[in-house]
Amino acid sequence: MHKSIKRALISVYDKNRLVEVGNALISNGIELIATGSTAEKLTDAGIKVTEVSKYTGFPEILGGRVKTLHPRIHSGILADQNNSEHLAAIKELNIETFDLVIINLYPFVQTVNSGASFGECIEQIDIGGPSMLRSAAKNHESVAVISNPSQYEQLLRALSSGGFTLAQRKKLAMECFRV
């Protein structure tokens, strides 16, 4: 059985194919929430998206170091959509669930291998991204997680068949934990 996708959270460093994916999501009636530069790229392409800071009511701060570490984001990812207590708790706080999380991380290893300065390397240590990936993978019964642009074809196929099956979400979660 396929679980439909109604709402997606997107935060990607590698923006290759982002506009294609964004258009596919929107054409399937999926609401998009995205972080700063991801939201900007989608908006510039004419794709309707809500920026994370507008959704959370909290600005991106510390030069982008803090943007997704917020209860409205993590509760929406972690809420077990089959658990009435979880759903009641987030509803009371005006938090909505996510059915899809698309995240790819800063290129830390590549930055280190490039001979970049220590300070430049430090800024490529992603904190929010791994937290959201692990949250989505942990909650794979409710959320599909795309952790690599190489999975976009699988996502596009899932959109045309009404969403991801539990087996597909489990496989995506296992791939995510390897990231």
N, C-alpha and C positions, 0 to 999 in steps of 0.2 A: 504494500500500500504506500502510495506517495503522500508525503506531507507537503501541503502547499506552502508557498513563501509569500508572506504579506508585507514583511518589513525587513530591511537589510541595513546593516552597519558596515561602512566601508572606510578603511584607512590603509592606504597603500603607498609605499615608497616607490616601487616600480609601477609606473603609470602606463606602461605599454598595454594596449587593448582596453584601458579603463573606460574610454568613451563608448566603445562597442558594448562592453558589459553593462555599463550604465543605461544605454539605450535599450538593451534587451530586457533589463529589469523593469524599467519604466513601461515598456510596451506590454509587459505582463502585469501591469497594475501594482507593482511593488513600490512601497514608500521607501525612500532612501534617506539615511542619516549618514553624514560623512565628516571627517576631520578636515581642518584647514585647507591645505593645498589640494587634497583630494576633492573636497567640495568645490574649490575654486575651479579646478580643471573640468569637473562635471558641469558646473554653472556656465563656464565659458563656452561649452559645447551646446548650451541650451537645454540641459537636462535639469529637471526640477529635483532639488535636494535641500535638505535642512542641515545646516552646519551644526556640529556637535555642541558648540558653545551656546547656540541659540536653544537647542533642545534641553541642555542641562541648566541653562540660566547662569552659567559660570564661565568667565572668559578663559581662553587659552592663556596660560601664564608661564613665566620663567623661560621665555624664548621657545615655547613649544614643548618644554619638558613635561608640563602638566596640561593635559587636555581631555583625556578619556578616563582618568582615574576618578570616577564619580559614581555614586550609587545608582543614578538613573541609567547609566550605561551598563554597569556590571549586574545590577538586578535584572535588567531586561535580557541580558545574555544568560544568566544563571537560573532564572525562574523555570522550574519544571512545569511545563505547560499541561501536564497531566495531574498536577497536584493542586487541588482547590485551595489549600491554605496558602501556597505560594502565590497563586493568582489573586486571591483576596488581599494579601499583604501588599502586593505591588499596585493593585487597583486603588487601594486606600491612599497610596502615595502618588497617584497619577503617573505611574510608570507603565510603559508598554513593553511587551516582549519583542525580541528579535527572533526571526526564523532563519536568518542567514547572516554570517559574519565573513567578510572578505578582508583579510589582513595580510600584508607582506612586510617584512621587517627591514629596518635600516641595514645597510651592508657593512656590518662591523668587521667581519673577517677580511673582506676586500679592502676596507679602509686601512686596517692594520698592515696587510700585505703590500699596500701601495707605498709604504714608508711615510705615511702621514704623521704629523706631530702627535704627541701624547694627548694634548687637548682636543685635537680633531677626532682622535679615536674614541675618547671618552664620550663625545657628543653623538657617536654612532651606536651607543649602548641603548637599545630600545627597552623601555620599561612598560609602557601602556600596551604596546603591541603583543608581547608575550603573555601579559595578563589576560587580554581579551581572547587570544588564541586558546590559552589553556582553559579559560572559562567556557568557551564555546565547545571545545573538544570534550570537556568533562560533561557537558550537558547535551551531548550528541543525540539523545533521545528527542530533544525538542529543537535543536539548532544544527544546521549544516554549516561547516566551517571550510572556507577556501583559504589555504595558507600559502599558495604558490600560483603565479600566473599560468603555470602549465596545467592547472586544473580548470581553467576557464572553459575549455571545450566540454568538459563534464558538466559544468554549471549550465551552459547553453542547452545541452541535451536535456538536463533535468527540467529546465524551464519549459521546454516543449512537451514534456511528458507529465507536467503537473506537480513537479517538485522532486525531492529526493526520497528514496526508500530508507528504512532504518538501516539496512545492510550498507547502503551507500554512505549514509551519515557516519556509521561506525568506521568504515574504511577511511573516510576523510579525517575523522578524529585520530585514527592511528597514524596517518600521514602527518597530521599536525603535530602530534607528540614527538615525532622524529625531528621536526623543525627546531 
